[in-house]
Amino acid sequence: MKRLLLLGVAFAALASGSVQAADIKFKPGEDSKFNWASYDAYKKAHGDLKGETLTIFGPWRGEDEKLATSVLNYFSEATGVTVKYSSSENYEQQIVIDTQAGSPPNIAILPQPGLLADLASKGFLTPLSDDQAKWVKDNYGAGQSWVDLGTYKGKDGKKAFFAFPYKADLKSLVWYVPENFKEAGYKIPKTMEELKALTEKIVKDGGTPWCIGLGSGGATGWPATDWVEDLMLRTTTPENYDKWTTNELKFNDPIVEHAIDEFGWFAKNDKFVDGGSKAVASTDFRDSPKGLFTVPPKCYLHKQASFIPSFFPDGTKLGKDADFFYFPPYASHPELGKPVEGAGTLVTITKDSRAARAFIEFLQTPIAHEVWMAQSGFLTPYKGVNAAAYANDTLRKEGEVLTSATTFRFDGSDLMPGKIGAGAFWTGMVDYVSGKSSAQVADQIQKAWDGLKQ
């Protein structure tokens, strides 16, 4: 949801193209950072599919489509399969139309677990194998979390593994300017208690710790939901987080109110935020990190997902001019381990075929990840890849956060009904930073949830 906020709502014509096997970006065997042995073994096992066609429908358009195609070319080259990839500006609606009309692609790739669960319950998805579920559990950081994310009830009411996770997004990050930290003598906090102590020390030293902006046009408020979701994962169990996203744990439960107030500890203190707490709701999220780079800095810390460097000043060198650290857990909750909030795409079979099954197996090879890793915009929780294949140190460090996570949970507001996760939750967070209490806000969000037609 949040990645799609700036897209238009009008339907666009489907963009599609066939993958040409000869168009491979890195020649097999020539660069040691790639696991060519896995590719050769895969090619040997699946090189008998020449003449088959595989249709794939996914969310990647523009530059992302080019990057995805660079990976699909290796599958085509190894198997002889002709791959036809297509997308749509409104791909969520399009896949529903296609499946209901009986004309689905072989493979559907979506970033919405809730939509996939609905398709599975109607019999539109083909279950993957138990061996593949076990492979994800054993080979991904926080593997069981990823298995659970792709496990839904089928039309028969029985649970099965339907969706293979591929390409992750990472949210649990705090950005800073290393030079500012060095000049002030600040150290990277390893626990939430240390992060709070650093926040207070920056104020004591005469600075402002945080830049926080919730502005996003009609979607104003969503950055605060990421804060609350991350804090839920650090103050209560993953099971409670799951219950919260399905309304089994009510929004006005003390557990949720506590997480909201933990966000308020940072956002509602005038001394802690650039411009004071009143500026939080009115500052655009895209402008918010700019305070890190002023001289003197208007702030020292900014919590945002891995995409935010796109809004840093031109010429900013990641790892040097700006860097990040993992949004830390509480030392007082060691039992919660190292949780990570994020999102990602899930690969499903919507029209079964030998080529479709072979494609899922292709995603279990390191090369299917490393080819995209070596370019840009790709993170994976797959522990078997060569981290040296990442295009830069920042991506490599982000990848390490994923592979070392003990729990992974999908963006909670994206799992909630749209009128809550992309409605009442957003507006409630704006009301909260504008002066309402966590109890008032939680009650109004819960009232909105109770008012939904079942």
C-alpha positions in Angstrom: 0.0 0.0 0.0 2.5 2.6 1.1 4.8 2.0 -1.9 1.9 2.7 -4.2 0.7 6.0 -2.7 2.0 8.2 -5.5 0.6 6.0 -8.4 -2.4 7.2 -10.3 -5.7 5.4 -9.9 -6.5 5.2 -13.6 -6.0 1.8 -15.2 -3.0 1.6 -17.5 -2.6 -0.7 -20.4 -0.8 -3.9 -19.5 2.9 -3.7 -20.2 4.4 -6.9 -21.3 7.4 -8.4 -23.0 9.1 -11.6 -23.8 12.4 -12.4 -22.1 15.2 -13.2 -24.5 17.6 -15.8 -23.2 20.6 -14.2 -24.8 20.3 -11.0 -22.9 22.1 -12.0 -19.7 23.9 -9.3 -17.8 26.7 -11.2 -16.2 28.2 -14.0 -18.2 28.1 -17.3 -16.3 31.4 -18.4 -14.8 33.2 -15.0 -15.2 32.6 -13.3 -11.8 33.4 -15.2 -8.7 31.0 -13.3 -6.5 28.1 -15.2 -8.2 27.3 -18.8 -7.3 27.6 -20.2 -10.8 27.7 -23.7 -9.4 24.1 -23.4 -8.3 23.2 -22.1 -11.7 24.9 -24.9 -13.5 23.3 -27.5 -11.3 19.9 -26.0 -11.9 20.4 -25.8 -15.6 21.4 -29.5 -15.7 18.2 -30.4 -13.8 15.8 -28.3 -15.7 17.2 -27.8 -19.2 14.5 -29.9 -20.8 11.7 -27.3 -20.9 12.5 -25.8 -24.3 9.3 -24.9 -26.1 7.3 -24.1 -23.0 6.0 -20.6 -22.2 5.7 -19.1 -18.8 3.5 -16.1 -18.2 4.3 -14.0 -15.1 2.2 -11.1 -13.8 3.9 -8.9 -11.2 4.2 -5.4 -9.6 7.4 -4.3 -11.2 7.3 -1.6 -13.8 9.7 0.9 -15.3 13.3 0.4 -13.9 12.2 -2.4 -11.6 10.8 -4.3 -14.6 14.2 -4.0 -16.3 15.9 -5.4 -13.2 13.4 -8.2 -12.8 13.9 -9.1 -16.4 17.6 -9.3 -16.0 16.9 -12.2 -13.5 14.2 -13.8 -15.6 16.7 -14.0 -18.5 18.8 -16.5 -16.5 15.8 -18.7 -15.9 15.0 -18.6 -19.6 18.6 -19.3 -20.6 18.8 -22.3 -18.2 15.5 -23.9 -19.1 14.7 -22.9 -22.7 11.4 -21.5 -21.5 10.0 -18.4 -23.1 9.0 -16.0 -20.4 6.3 -13.4 -20.9 6.2 -10.8 -18.1 3.4 -8.3 -17.7 2.2 -5.7 -15.2 -0.4 -3.1 -14.7 -0.6 0.2 -12.8 -3.5 -1.4 -10.8 -2.1 -4.9 -10.7 -4.0 -5.9 -7.5 -7.3 -5.4 -9.2 -6.1 -6.9 -12.5 -5.0 -10.2 -10.9 -8.5 -10.5 -9.3 -10.1 -9.9 -12.7 -7.9 -12.4 -14.5 -8.3 -15.2 -11.9 -12.1 -14.8 -11.7 -12.3 -14.8 -15.5 -10.4 -18.1 -15.7 -7.4 -16.5 -17.6 -4.7 -16.2 -14.9 -1.0 -16.1 -15.6 1.1 -19.1 -14.6 2.9 -17.0 -11.9 1.4 -14.1 -9.9 3.8 -12.0 -7.8 2.2 -9.6 -5.3 3.3 -7.6 -2.2 -0.1 -8.2 -0.5 -0.4 -11.3 1.7 -4.0 -10.5 2.5 -5.0 -10.5 -1.2 -3.1 -13.7 -1.7 -4.9 -15.3 1.3 -8.2 -14.3 -0.3 -7.2 -15.8 -3.7 -6.1 -19.0 -2.0 -9.4 -19.3 -0.1 -11.2 -19.2 -3.4 -9.1 -21.9 -5.0 -7.2 -19.6 -7.3 -3.7 -20.5 -6.0 -1.8 -23.8 -6.4 -0.1 -25.1 -3.2 3.6 -25.3 -3.2 5.4 -28.3 -1.7 6.1 -29.0 2.0 9.8 -29.3 1.0 9.8 -25.7 -0.3 8.2 -24.5 3.0 11.0 -26.3 4.9 13.6 -24.9 2.6 12.4 -21.3 3.4 12.4 -22.1 7.1 15.9 -23.5 7.0 17.5 -21.0 4.6 15.9 -17.6 5.3 16.6 -15.3 8.3 13.6 -15.6 10.6 12.6 -18.4 8.2 9.4 -19.5 10.1 8.1 -16.0 9.8 8.4 -16.1 6.1 6.8 -19.5 5.9 3.9 -18.2 8.0 3.6 -15.2 5.7 3.0 -17.5 2.7 0.7 -20.0 4.4 -3.0 -19.6 3.9 -6.2 -21.7 4.0 -7.2 -23.2 0.6 -10.7 -23.6 -0.7 -11.0 -26.8 1.3 -10.2 -24.9 4.5 -6.9 -26.6 5.1 -3.7 -24.6 5.5 -0.9 -24.9 2.9 2.2 -23.1 1.8 1.2 -21.1 -1.3 3.5 -18.1 -1.6 7.3 -18.1 -1.9 9.0 -15.0 -0.6 11.3 -13.2 -3.0 12.7 -9.6 -2.7 12.2 -8.0 0.7 11.8 -4.4 1.9 13.2 -3.3 5.2 11.7 -0.7 7.6 13.4 -1.1 11.0 16.2 1.5 10.3 17.4 4.7 11.8 19.4 7.1 9.6 22.2 9.4 10.7 25.2 11.4 9.4 28.4 9.7 10.6 30.4 13.0 10.7 27.8 14.5 13.0 28.1 11.5 15.4 31.9 11.6 15.3 32.1 15.4 16.0 29.6 15.0 18.9 31.2 11.8 20.2 27.9 9.8 19.9 27.9 6.0 19.7 25.5 3.8 17.8 22.9 2.5 20.4 22.4 -1.2 20.6 19.3 -1.2 22.8 16.1 1.0 22.9 17.2 2.1 26.4 20.5 3.4 24.8 18.6 5.0 22.0 16.4 6.9 24.5 19.5 7.9 26.5 21.1 9.2 23.3 18.0 11.2 22.6 18.2 12.8 26.0 22.0 13.4 25.7 21.6 15.2 22.4 19.1 17.6 24.0 21.4 18.1 27.0 24.2 18.9 24.5 22.0 21.6 23.0 20.9 19.7 19.9 17.6 18.3 18.6 17.6 14.5 18.3 14.9 13.7 15.8 13.4 14.7 12.4 9.9 13.2 12.1 7.5 14.0 9.4 4.1 12.4 8.8 3.0 14.5 5.8 2.0 12.6 2.7 -0.9 14.3 1.0 -4.0 12.2 1.4 -2.0 9.5 3.1 -0.6 11.8 5.9 0.1 9.8 9.0 1.5 6.6 7.5 5.1 7.1 8.8 3.8 7.0 12.3 2.2 3.6 11.7 5.6 2.2 10.9 6.9 3.5 14.3 4.0 1.9 16.2 4.4 -1.4 14.3 8.1 -1.6 15.1 7.4 -0.7 18.7 4.7 -3.4 18.9 7.3 -6.0 17.8 9.7 -4.7 20.5 7.2 -4.6 23.4 5.0 -7.6 22.9 5.1 -11.0 21.2 4.8 -11.7 17.5 1.6 -13.6 18.2 0.1 -10.5 19.7 1.2 -8.5 16.7 -0.6 -11.0 14.4 -3.7 -10.8 16.6 -3.6 -7.0 16.4 -3.5 -7.0 12.6 -6.7 -9.2 12.5 -8.6 -7.3 15.3 -8.3 -10.3 17.7 -6.2 -8.0 19.9 -8.2 -4.8 20.0 -6.7 -1.4 19.1 -7.6 -0.1 22.5 -6.0 -2.9 24.3 -3.3 -1.6 26.8 -0.6 -3.5 24.8 -1.3 -1.4 21.7 -1.8 1.8 23.7 1.6 1.3 25.3 3.3 1.0 21.8 1.6 4.2 20.7 2.8 5.9 23.8 6.3 4.7 23.2 6.1 6.4 19.8 4.8 9.5 21.7 7.9 9.5 23.9 9.9 10.4 20.8 7.4 12.4 18.8 5.4 14.4 21.4 8.3 16.1 23.2 9.0 19.5 21.8 12.7 19.2 22.7 13.1 15.9 20.9 11.8 16.9 17.4 12.9 19.5 14.9 10.3 22.2 14.8 8.6 20.8 17.9 5.9 18.2 18.2 3.4 20.4 16.3 5.6 20.2 13.2 5.5 16.4 13.1 2.1 16.1 11.4 2.7 19.0 9.0 6.2 18.1 7.8 6.3 16.1 4.6 8.0 12.7 5.1 10.1 13.4 2.0 11.4 16.6 3.4 11.9 15.4 6.9 15.4 13.8 6.6 16.9 17.0 5.1 17.5 18.3 8.7 20.2 15.6 9.0 22.3 17.4 6.4 22.1 21.1 7.4 25.1 22.9 9.1 24.6 22.8 12.0 22.3 19.8 11.9 18.7 20.4 12.7 18.5 16.8 13.9 20.7 13.8 14.3 18.3 10.8 13.8 15.6 9.9 11.4 13.6 6.6 11.4 12.5 5.5 8.0 12.6 2.5 5.6 15.4 1.5 3.2 13.9 3.7 0.4 14.4 7.0 2.1 17.9 7.8 0.6 16.0 8.6 -2.6 15.0 11.8 -0.8 18.5 12.7 0.5 20.3 15.7 -1.1 21.8 15.0 -4.5 25.3 13.6 -4.3 24.9 12.0 -0.8 27.2 9.0 -0.6 25.7 6.2 1.5 28.0 4.8 4.1 30.0 8.1 4.2 27.6 11.1 4.1 24.7 9.1 5.6 24.4 5.7 7.2 21.9 3.7 9.3 21.7 1.4 12.3 19.1 -1.2 13.2 16.1 0.2 15.2 17.1 -1.6 18.4 15.2 -3.9 20.7 14.6 -3.3 24.4 17.2 -4.8 26.8 14.2 -5.3 29.1 12.6 -7.7 26.6 15.4 -10.1 25.6 12.8 -12.8 24.9 11.7 -10.9 21.8 15.0 -11.3 20.1 15.8 -9.2 17.0 12.5 -8.4 15.3 12.4 -6.8 11.9 9.4 -5.0 10.2 9.3 -4.9 6.5 7.4 -5.9 3.4 8.2 -7.9 0.3 6.8 -9.7 -2.8 5.4 -13.2 -2.7 5.5 -15.6 -5.7 2.5 -17.8 -6.3 1.3 -20.3 -9.0 -2.0 -19.3 -10.4 -1.9 -21.7 -13.4 0.1 -24.8 -12.8 2.7 -26.1 -15.3 6.1 -27.7 -15.4 7.7 -24.4 -16.1 5.8 -22.7 -13.2 7.1 -25.4 -10.8 10.6 -25.0 -12.2 10.5 -21.2 -11.7 9.7 -21.6 -8.0 12.7 -23.9 -7.8 14.8 -21.4 -9.6 14.1 -18.9 -6.8 15.8 -21.3 -4.4 19.1 -20.8 -6.2 21.5 -18.1 -5.0 21.9 -16.8 -8.6 18.3 -15.8 -8.7 19.0 -13.4 -5.9 22.6 -12.4 -6.6 21.9 -11.1 -10.1 19.5 -8.5 -8.8 21.6 -7.9 -5.6 24.5 -6.8 -7.8 22.5 -4.1 -9.4 20.2 -2.1 -7.1 17.1 -2.0 -5.0 17.1 -5.7 -3.9 17.3 -7.2 -0.5 16.9 -10.9 0.5 16.7 -12.8 3.7 18.3 -15.8 1.9 21.3 -16.8 4.0 22.9 -18.8 1.2 23.7 -15.9 -1.0 27.1 -14.3 -1.3 26.8 -11.0 0.5 29.7 -9.7 -1.5 27.4 -9.7 -4.5 25.5 -6.7 -3.2 26.0 -3.5 -5.2 27.2 -1.5 -2.2 27.9 -1.6 1.5 24.6 -0.1 2.5 22.6 -2.8 0.8 24.9 -5.4 2.2 24.3 -4.1 5.8 20.6 -4.0 5.2 20.7 -7.6 3.9 22.5 -8.6 7.1 19.7 -7.1 9.2 17.3 -9.5 7.3 19.4 -12.6 7.5 20.2 -12.1 11.2 16.6 -11.3 12.2 14.8 -13.7 14.7 11.3 -12.5 13.7 10.1 -10.8 10.5 6.6 -9.3 10.3 5.0 -7.7 7.4 3.9 -4.0 7.6 0.9 -4.3 10.0 -1.2 -1.5 8.5 -1.0 -3.2 5.1 -2.4 -6.4 6.6 -5.4 -4.5 8.1 -8.6 -3.7 6.2 -8.0 -0.7 4.0 -10.3 1.6 5.9 -8.3 0.9 9.0 -4.7 0.4 8.0 -4.9 3.1 5.2 -7.5 5.2 6.9 -8.4 5.3 10.6 -4.8 4.3 11.7 -3.3 7.1 9.6 -5.7 9.8 10.8 -5.5 8.5 14.3 -1.7 9.0 14.4 -2.1 12.6 13.2 -4.7 13.2 16.0 -2.3 11.7 18.5 0.7 13.9 17.7 -1.7 16.8 17.5 -2.7 16.4 21.2 -5.1 13.5 21.7 -4.1 10.7 24.1 -3.3 7.2 23.1 -6.5 6.0 24.7 -8.6 8.5 22.8 -7.0 7.6 19.5 -7.1 3.8 20.1 -10.8 4.1 20.9 -11.6 6.0 17.7 -9.6 3.5 15.6 -11.3 0.5 17.3 -14.7 2.2 16.8 -13.9 2.5 13.1 -12.9 -1.2 13.0 -16.1 -2.3 14.8 -18.1 -0.3 12.3 -16.9 -2.3 9.3 -19.4 -4.6 7.7 -18.4 -8.1 8.3 
